Amino acid sequence: MCNCGHRQQAGGRTGGAGFTLTEVLVVMLILSLLLGILMPIIGVVRLRMQVAKSRVRVETLDHGVRSFALEHNGRFPGQSDTEVWDTLYTGSQVLAAHMFGYHDPDDADDTYDDVKLDNPQPGSVGYVPYDDHMLFHRGSGDYDKNFLSDHFNAPKPIAYYPAGGGVGTAQFRFALNSIFTGSTESAFGFHIEDTSYGASGMPYNNNEFLLIGPGADRAYFNEDDVHNWTN
């Protein structure tokens, strides 16, 4: 009997031979099934990571705004002149200007001196480039430059509202960021109303400031928003 190393193995495969076509197809089928199961899970995990990063971004800005107020007689960034800058800039841009230092209130020749902002374009004096994607541009218009990014892969601005005139929810002006938040003023007022006080119209962060990011659904003023208050 020949014993030449060609002993037949169980299943009919010759020793040392590779996978059969059937085995390769079975492995590919199993892998495709696993990918089909894992891909939605990976997508959910990735989205949750972005939400977590956005929450950290809002918390960081909240601490920054409060630190600014401690150094400026209790005034939050841009709070003293919202009636001037809200026709030129959004709350997100004004907060970015104060956080990143591209404003110069002492420059009498600055076109934007009254609103404590330099022209918010790359290349201007005092402009600070992107820092961990906190600043971003979405277009070429003035309203589209130097927003505070909410840290999602498809970033949107974090809306900033310092408390102003009026009482209740009216102290926070919808118009300060309406160009990118969309929706209606009534939807905004309903969203920021602290219902633990009943129907009193008391807002969250009364007499302070609001920070609002659009959350995973990328729409403002609904329950999945990322914000600087607890409800």
C-alpha positions in Angstrom: 0.0 0.0 0.0 1.3 3.4 -0.9 1.9 5.8 2.0 3.0 8.9 0.0 1.5 11.7 2.2 -1.8 11.7 0.2 -3.8 10.3 3.1 -7.4 11.3 2.6 -8.9 13.3 5.4 -12.4 13.2 6.7 -14.9 14.9 4.4 -13.0 13.8 1.3 -10.4 16.6 1.3 -6.9 15.7 0.2 -4.3 16.6 2.9 -2.7 20.0 2.4 -5.5 21.2 0.1 -7.1 24.7 0.5 -10.7 25.6 1.2 -13.4 24.4 -1.2 -15.6 26.9 -3.0 -18.5 25.9 -0.9 -16.6 26.6 2.3 -15.5 30.0 1.0 -19.1 30.9 0.1 -20.3 29.8 3.5 -17.7 32.0 5.2 -18.6 35.0 3.0 -22.3 34.5 3.8 -21.6 34.4 7.6 -19.4 37.6 7.3 -22.1 39.5 5.4 -24.7 38.5 7.9 -22.5 39.7 10.8 -21.8 43.0 9.0 -25.6 43.4 8.4 -26.1 43.0 12.2 -23.1 45.2 13.3 -23.5 48.1 10.9 -26.6 49.5 12.5 -25.1 49.1 16.0 -21.9 50.8 14.9 -24.0 53.7 13.5 -25.9 54.0 16.8 -22.6 54.0 18.8 -21.1 56.6 16.5 -24.1 58.9 16.9 -24.1 58.5 20.7 -20.4 59.5 20.7 -21.2 62.6 18.8 -24.0 63.5 21.2 -21.6 63.0 24.1 -19.0 65.2 22.5 -21.7 67.8 21.9 -22.7 67.8 25.6 -19.0 68.2 26.6 -18.8 71.1 24.1 -21.9 72.8 25.7 -20.6 72.3 29.2 -17.2 73.7 28.3 -18.8 76.8 26.8 -21.1 77.1 29.8 -18.0 77.2 32.1 -16.4 79.7 29.8 -19.3 82.1 29.8 -19.6 82.0 33.6 -15.9 82.6 33.9 -16.2 85.6 31.5 -19.0 87.0 33.7 -16.9 86.8 36.8 -14.2 88.9 35.2 -16.7 91.5 33.7 -18.9 92.6 36.6 -21.4 89.8 36.1 -22.1 90.6 32.4 -22.2 87.7 30.0 -20.5 88.0 26.5 -22.4 90.4 24.3 -25.1 91.0 26.9 -24.8 94.8 27.1 -25.4 95.5 23.4 -27.6 92.7 21.9 -29.9 95.3 20.3 -26.9 96.4 18.2 -25.2 93.2 17.1 -28.2 91.1 16.5 -28.8 92.8 13.2 -25.2 91.9 12.1 -24.3 88.7 13.9 -25.9 85.7 15.6 -25.5 84.8 19.3 -23.3 81.9 18.3 -20.9 84.3 16.4 -20.8 86.8 19.2 -20.0 84.2 21.9 -17.3 82.8 19.6 -15.8 86.3 19.2 -15.5 86.7 23.0 -14.3 83.1 23.6 -11.7 83.2 20.9 -10.7 86.9 21.2 -11.5 88.2 17.7 -13.1 91.4 19.1 -11.5 94.7 19.9 -13.8 97.1 21.8 -11.0 99.8 22.0 -10.3 100.1 18.2 -12.1 103.3 17.2 -11.4 102.5 13.5 -13.0 99.1 13.6 -16.1 98.9 11.5 -17.7 96.7 14.1 -16.5 98.5 17.1 -20.0 99.1 18.5 -20.6 95.4 18.6 -17.2 94.5 20.0 -16.4 92.4 16.9 -13.7 92.4 14.2 -14.9 91.4 10.8 -15.3 87.7 11.4 -13.4 86.3 8.4 -10.2 84.2 8.2 -7.2 86.5 8.0 -8.6 89.3 10.1 -6.5 90.7 12.9 -7.1 88.6 16.0 -8.7 85.7 14.1 -8.1 82.3 15.8 -8.2 79.3 13.4 -10.2 76.2 14.1 -9.6 74.6 17.5 -10.8 71.0 17.7 -13.6 71.9 15.2 -15.1 74.4 17.7 -15.3 77.1 15.0 -16.7 76.4 11.5 -18.0 78.1 8.4 -21.0 76.8 6.4 -21.0 79.4 3.6 -19.8 82.7 2.3 -22.2 85.1 4.0 -21.5 87.1 7.2 -24.0 84.9 9.0 -22.2 81.8 7.9 -18.8 82.5 9.4 -17.3 81.6 12.7 -20.1 79.7 14.4 -19.6 77.6 17.5 -19.7 74.1 16.2 -21.8 71.5 18.1 -19.1 68.8 17.3 -21.3 66.5 15.1 -19.9 65.1 11.9 -22.3 67.4 10.1 -21.9 70.4 12.4 -24.5 73.0 13.2 -24.1 76.1 15.4 -24.7 76.1 19.1 -27.2 78.9 19.7 -26.3 81.4 22.5 -28.9 83.6 24.2 -27.8 86.0 26.9 -30.7 87.3 29.1 -31.9 90.7 28.1 -35.0 92.9 28.6 -38.4 91.5 29.4 -39.6 88.9 31.8 -40.1 85.2 31.7 -39.2 83.5 28.4 -39.3 86.8 26.6 -36.0 87.8 28.2 -34.3 85.4 25.7 -34.7 86.7 22.2 -35.5 84.2 19.5 -34.2 86.5 16.8 -30.6 86.3 18.0 -30.1 82.9 16.3 -33.3 82.5 14.2 -31.4 82.6 10.9 -30.1 79.1 11.5 -32.4 77.6 14.1 -35.6 78.0 11.9 -38.9 77.2 13.7 -41.0 79.9 15.3 -40.7 82.2 18.3 -43.6 80.4 20.0 -41.8 77.0 19.6 -38.6 78.6 21.1 -40.6 80.0 24.0 -42.3 76.7 24.7 -38.9 74.8 24.5 -37.1 77.0 27.1 -40.1 77.2 29.6 -39.4 75.5 32.9 -42.7 73.6 33.3 -41.7 72.6 36.9 -43.1 76.1 37.8 -46.4 75.3 36.1 -47.7 77.7 33.5 -45.8 80.7 34.9 -43.7 81.3 31.9 -40.5 81.0 33.9 -37.6 80.1 31.7 -34.7 77.8 32.4 -31.6 79.7 33.5 -33.6 82.7 34.5 -31.6 86.0 34.1 -28.6 84.0 32.9 -28.0 82.6 29.4 -28.9 79.6 27.2 -26.8 77.4 25.0 -28.7 75.1 22.6 -27.4 72.5 20.2 -29.8 70.7 17.8 -29.0 67.1 19.0 -29.0 63.9 16.9 -32.0 64.8 14.8 -30.2 68.1 13.7 -33.4 70.1 14.4 -33.6 72.8 17.1 -36.1 73.2 19.9 -37.2 69.6 20.6 -36.5 67.0 23.3 -33.2 65.7 22.0 -31.5 69.1 22.0 -28.2 69.4 23.8 -28.4 72.4 26.2 -27.0 73.9 29.4 -29.9 73.3 31.7 -31.4 70.3 33.4 -35.0 69.4 32.9 
